Amino acid sequence: MDEVRFIFCKIINKYFGFTEKADSNFNDISSDKWYAEDFLIAKKNGYIAGDELGNASPEKNITRAEVCVILARLLNLRKTK
C-alpha cells in the first residue's frame, strides 16, 4: 500500500505528541489544505526538511528511504562507521 507524505506527517505528529508549529510553511503547501498544520508542525520539529526549492511534496508517495531518514531524525540515530 502506498502512503502519501501528509498521512505520514499526521501519524508522526500524533504519535510523538508534536503540537508546536513553525512560523511559515513549505512553498508548495497552501494554508487552505487540511494537512497544512501538520506540515507546520513537521517543519518546526525538524523531521521534514523540504527540497532545494522549499517544497515538501505533501501529496507525493513517501518512499521507504524517506521514512528511514525521518525516523533517524526523530530518534537521533547517528551513522556508524
N, C-alpha and C positions, 0 to 999 in steps of 0.2 A: 504494500500500500504506500502511495506517495503522500508525503506531508508537506504542506506549504509552510513557509517561514513564519507567517503570522500565527499559525496554530502552535508552532513550537515555542514562540515567544510567550504566548498566553500560558502555556503549560509551565514553562520555566518560572515565570513571574509568580504564578500561583504556588508552585511547589516550594520555592525559596522564600516566599513572602515578600517579594520586592514590591514597593509602592512608590518610592521616591522617583521623580521624573526629571529628565533633562529640560533645559530651557528651550531648546529647539529640536525639531525632528529631522529625520533624514530627508534629503531633497525630493525623493520620489513618494513621500507619504503625505497626503493632504489631510488636514485636520478633520474632514468630514467622514473619513473612513473609521469603521468601528474599532479597528485594531491600532489606530494612531497612538492611543495612550500606552498600549503595550510596548510599542517601539520607543516611545519616550522613556519608559522605564528600562527597557533593554539597553538603550544608549547610555543612560545615567549610570547603570550598573556595569557597563563596560564589556558585556558579553557579546554584543553585536557592534562591530566597528564600521560597517559600511565599506563600499568600494572606493576607488580613487576619485570618483565623481560625487561622493557623498550619498550614494543610493544604497538602500537596504534590500531592494527587490522583494518586497513582502509577499507577493503572490507567486513567486517562483518556488519550485520544489527545493527543499533543503537536501543536501547530499549527506551521506554518512560521514565524509571527511569534515564537512562544516559542523555537524553535530559533535564530532570528536573535538574540534577546536574550541567550540563553545563550552563543552563540558570541562575541558582542560583549563580554560579561563576561570570558570566558576569554582573549580576545585583547587585552583592554584597549583596545578601539576606542572612540573618542570621537565624539560628534555634531559635525559641522561646520556652519558657517553656510550 
